[in-house]
């Protein structure tokens, strides 16, 4: 996962990355980009290269590794903060651990360092998840 995280962040180097989280079977990124088409192309190249490598390692040529990509426009400040909270909380949502701050494959630690625990807690309370993300990645719930 360390290697893929590095490749993912490199593929997004032309974007402003607001939050990211990598799980064993999917990932979320909250980015700002001036050129969505180019960003999606970069992600497609990353997915293609990783699929080829992983399928070769597993002797599973032709296996479908990546299933979808979705882009959503952030509507307003509230939606943006809820999205950031959702991305960082995803490992807890999927049962990998109980404290999102401890997940090593995300921007959570950098975020906490930047805004501080008090501000992160305030933003969590002000912009709760509620049912945000329901149905997006419920395969393992």
CORMO-V638865 format. One record per backbone hydrogen bond with DSSP energy under -0.5 kcal/mol. CO is the residue of the C=O (numbers start at 1). NH is the residue of the N-H. E is the energy in kcal/mol with one decimal. If there is no record, write none. Layout:
co->CO nh->NH e->E
co->CO nh->NH e->E
This chain:
co->1 nh->5 e->-2.7
co->2 nh->6 e->-2.1
co->3 nh->7 e->-2.1
co->4 nh->8 e->-3.0
co->5 nh->9 e->-2.5
co->6 nh->10 e->-1.9
co->7 nh->11 e->-2.3
co->8 nh->12 e->-1.2
co->10 nh->13 e->-1.6
co->12 nh->15 e->-2.2
co->15 nh->17 e->-0.8
co->16 nh->18 e->-0.7
co->16 nh->32 e->-2.2
co->19 nh->30 e->-3.4
co->20 nh->107 e->-2.2
co->21 nh->28 e->-2.5
co->26 nh->23 e->-3.0
co->28 nh->21 e->-2.4
co->29 nh->31 e->-0.6
co->30 nh->18 e->-2.9
co->30 nh->19 e->-1.7
co->32 nh->16 e->-2.9
co->35 nh->39 e->-2.2
co->36 nh->40 e->-2.9
co->37 nh->41 e->-1.9
co->38 nh->42 e->-2.4
co->39 nh->43 e->-2.3
co->40 nh->44 e->-2.4
co->41 nh->45 e->-2.4
co->42 nh->46 e->-2.2
co->43 nh->47 e->-2.9
co->44 nh->48 e->-2.5
co->45 nh->49 e->-2.5
co->46 nh->50 e->-2.5
co->47 nh->51 e->-2.7
co->48 nh->52 e->-2.3
co->49 nh->53 e->-2.3
co->50 nh->54 e->-3.2
co->51 nh->55 e->-2.8
co->52 nh->56 e->-1.8
co->53 nh->57 e->-2.4
co->54 nh->58 e->-1.9
co->55 nh->60 e->-3.3
co->56 nh->59 e->-1.1
co->60 nh->63 e->-2.3
co->63 nh->65 e->-0.7
co->76 nh->80 e->-2.2
co->77 nh->81 e->-2.4
co->78 nh->82 e->-2.3
co->79 nh->83 e->-2.2
co->80 nh->84 e->-2.3
co->81 nh->85 e->-2.5
co->82 nh->86 e->-2.5
co->83 nh->87 e->-2.7
co->84 nh->88 e->-2.2
co->85 nh->89 e->-2.0
co->86 nh->90 e->-0.9
co->87 nh->90 e->-0.8
co->89 nh->92 e->-0.9
co->89 nh->93 e->-2.2
co->90 nh->94 e->-1.8
co->91 nh->96 e->-2.6
co->91 nh->97 e->-0.7
co->92 nh->95 e->-1.8
co->98 nh->100 e->-0.5
co->99 nh->102 e->-2.1
co->100 nh->103 e->-1.3
co->104 nh->106 e->-0.7
co->105 nh->22 e->-3.1
co->107 nh->111 e->-2.6
co->108 nh->112 e->-2.8
co->109 nh->113 e->-2.3
co->110 nh->114 e->-2.2
co->111 nh->115 e->-2.8
co->112 nh->116 e->-2.3
co->116 nh->120 e->-2.3
co->117 nh->121 e->-2.5
co->118 nh->122 e->-2.2
co->119 nh->123 e->-2.8
co->120 nh->124 e->-2.0
co->121 nh->125 e->-2.3
co->122 nh->126 e->-2.7
co->123 nh->127 e->-2.0
co->125 nh->128 e->-0.5
co->129 nh->132 e->-3.2
co->131 nh->134 e->-2.1
co->133 nh->136 e->-2.4
co->133 nh->137 e->-0.6
co->137 nh->140 e->-0.6
co->138 nh->141 e->-1.4
